[in-house]
Amino acid sequence: MQAFVEKLRFYDYHGYLFFHGAIHGRDWLNGSYLFFAKYGIAIVILSFIYLILRRKIHAFICSFFSAGIAIIADFMIMLFWKRPRPFVSHSEILTPIVQGLRVDRISFPSAHTYIAFAIATSVYLYGHKKLGAFLYLMAFLIGIGRIGAGLHYPSDIIAGALLGIASGIAGYLIIQARQKNWE
């Protein structure tokens, strides 16, 4: 088991170095990482406005509820597992490209990623396939941007995506079961 964990840490660190190191000499990539790391979640949250304007209130409630489930699950994880961010663990060789951004020191799982995937999953399952597919793309880009910006390891993003998808499915199933009582 110890060998597996060590191998996972090795691949996690080198995956991080791959994405974070790709910015050298590529200002456009640096800008993309920064944009999605900082503002990608705002684009996902703007989907709430779209759902309200389209009068898709059940989908809005479902996606909001799914994000809430993900936040609660993350809080439970953070009580027991406080993994430091890459730029904290490897401060002698790594610096985040997001300078001046106030971030906490806990890396696992990625909050931006799980919220984005929870919303994308619930919207997609609720039948809004085009918006859901767009939100999945945004969630993926947010995850890559967070790694490239130096804020997360790849496993933080993968765990955030899995937590978000599971929360989206749970939120969808709970809201579907309760929806008949609302009508």
Legacy VTK file of the C-alpha trace (Angstrom):
# vtk DataFile Version 3.0
C-alpha trace
ASCII
DATASET POLYDATA
POINTS 183 float
0.000 0.000 0.000
2.835 2.374 0.859
4.423 1.795 -2.554
1.107 2.634 -4.238
0.781 5.880 -2.285
4.361 6.853 -3.100
3.808 6.137 -6.788
0.597 8.193 -6.710
2.456 11.109 -5.110
5.191 10.824 -7.734
2.717 10.975 -10.641
0.722 13.693 -8.923
3.775 15.903 -8.483
5.045 15.317 -12.022
1.586 15.905 -13.495
1.516 19.174 -11.603
4.964 20.092 -12.946
3.830 19.270 -16.497
0.865 21.661 -16.439
2.494 24.341 -14.330
5.762 24.158 -16.246
4.033 24.477 -19.624
3.601 28.234 -19.139
7.281 29.049 -19.571
7.598 31.016 -22.785
3.870 30.811 -23.492
2.163 33.981 -22.287
-1.124 32.987 -23.921
-1.216 29.785 -21.871
-0.347 31.662 -18.717
-3.253 34.039 -19.407
-5.610 31.127 -20.058
-4.657 29.410 -16.821
-5.144 32.624 -14.893
-8.499 33.367 -16.524
-9.995 29.943 -15.812
-8.394 29.651 -12.373
-9.797 33.001 -11.229
-12.945 33.624 -13.283
-14.040 30.266 -14.697
-16.305 29.565 -11.746
-18.132 32.864 -12.373
-19.057 31.663 -15.864
-20.485 28.464 -14.392
-22.454 30.387 -11.776
-23.849 32.641 -14.504
-25.700 29.561 -15.708
-28.013 30.183 -12.739
-29.122 33.438 -14.357
-29.705 31.643 -17.655
-31.837 28.998 -15.933
-33.893 31.638 -14.115
-34.426 33.721 -17.261
-35.515 30.588 -19.150
-37.891 29.765 -16.282
-36.166 26.455 -15.601
-36.606 26.870 -11.863
-36.438 23.155 -11.056
-33.084 22.882 -12.838
-31.884 25.977 -10.970
-32.938 24.531 -7.613
-31.335 21.204 -8.492
-28.000 22.746 -9.499
-27.953 25.031 -6.460
-28.797 22.086 -4.193
-26.106 19.924 -5.838
-23.475 22.603 -5.243
-24.593 22.723 -1.602
-24.188 18.956 -1.237
-20.666 19.243 -2.664
-19.780 22.028 -0.232
-20.992 19.993 2.739
-19.077 16.914 1.563
-15.946 19.014 1.082
-16.272 20.407 4.595
-16.415 16.865 5.955
-13.291 15.920 3.969
-11.437 19.026 5.149
-12.072 18.085 8.785
-9.958 14.975 8.347
-7.595 15.696 5.452
-5.696 18.947 5.184
-3.424 18.535 2.195
-1.288 21.635 1.574
-1.258 23.351 -1.802
1.655 22.586 -4.152
3.246 26.000 -3.717
3.198 25.456 0.065
4.554 21.887 -0.012
7.261 22.745 -2.531
7.800 26.413 -1.730
11.532 26.178 -2.364
10.998 25.505 -6.084
7.398 26.459 -6.912
5.471 29.695 -6.907
1.856 30.136 -7.960
1.234 32.331 -10.992
-1.794 33.783 -9.233
0.011 36.463 -7.256
-1.926 38.583 -4.795
-4.864 36.166 -4.729
-5.920 35.284 -1.208
-6.151 31.504 -1.019
-6.298 29.162 1.912
-3.617 26.552 2.314
-5.833 23.486 1.836
-5.647 21.922 -1.584
-7.749 18.743 -1.506
-10.248 18.624 -3.162
-10.512 21.598 -5.482
-13.575 23.646 -4.481
-13.819 25.428 -7.835
-13.769 22.088 -9.618
-16.337 20.276 -7.506
-18.784 23.169 -7.619
-18.412 23.445 -11.403
-18.878 19.696 -11.926
-21.840 19.542 -9.512
-23.632 22.292 -11.407
-22.733 20.814 -14.807
-23.935 17.343 -13.820
-27.243 18.500 -12.376
-27.991 20.765 -15.344
-27.106 17.996 -17.788
-29.216 15.396 -15.978
-32.122 17.805 -15.804
-32.302 17.693 -19.584
-30.382 20.794 -20.587
-27.839 18.841 -22.618
-26.214 21.731 -24.518
-25.808 23.923 -21.437
-24.653 20.912 -19.421
-22.033 19.987 -22.042
-20.792 23.593 -22.083
-20.591 23.592 -18.279
-18.638 20.312 -18.340
-16.155 21.929 -20.717
-15.881 24.930 -18.408
-15.416 22.654 -15.375
-12.614 20.797 -17.166
-10.914 24.078 -18.113
-11.273 25.345 -14.558
-9.530 22.222 -13.289
-6.670 22.525 -15.776
-6.388 26.238 -15.005
-6.162 25.566 -11.271
-3.312 23.088 -11.822
-1.511 25.370 -14.248
-1.877 28.348 -11.935
-0.048 26.423 -9.241
-2.980 26.031 -6.870
-3.726 22.285 -7.069
-2.285 18.886 -7.822
-3.995 16.802 -10.529
-5.447 14.464 -7.874
-7.131 17.477 -6.226
-8.868 18.168 -9.526
-9.797 14.533 -10.147
-11.211 14.221 -6.622
-13.074 17.506 -7.064
-14.546 16.302 -10.365
-15.657 12.987 -8.844
-17.122 14.731 -5.791
-18.930 17.216 -8.039
-20.353 14.532 -10.328
-21.518 12.458 -7.343
-23.084 15.560 -5.754
-24.786 16.456 -9.026
-26.274 12.968 -9.319
-27.366 12.970 -5.654
-28.909 16.420 -6.000
-30.722 15.390 -9.160
-32.136 12.225 -7.576
-33.275 14.050 -4.437
-34.901 16.910 -6.347
-36.558 14.505 -8.818
-38.062 12.571 -5.915
-39.358 15.769 -4.280
-40.449 17.580 -7.436
-43.802 15.824 -7.695
-44.753 17.357 -4.322
-44.190 20.867 -5.682
-46.537 20.633 -8.634
LINES 1 184
183 0 1 2 3 4 5 6 7 8 9 10 11 12 13 14 15 16 17 18 19 20 21 22 23 24 25 26 27 28 29 30 31 32 33 34 35 36 37 38 39 40 41 42 43 44 45 46 47 48 49 50 51 52 53 54 55 56 57 58 59 60 61 62 63 64 65 66 67 68 69 70 71 72 73 74 75 76 77 78 79 80 81 82 83 84 85 86 87 88 89 90 91 92 93 94 95 96 97 98 99 100 101 102 103 104 105 106 107 108 109 110 111 112 113 114 115 116 117 118 119 120 121 122 123 124 125 126 127 128 129 130 131 132 133 134 135 136 137 138 139 140 141 142 143 144 145 146 147 148 149 150 151 152 153 154 155 156 157 158 159 160 161 162 163 164 165 166 167 168 169 170 171 172 173 174 175 176 177 178 179 180 181 182
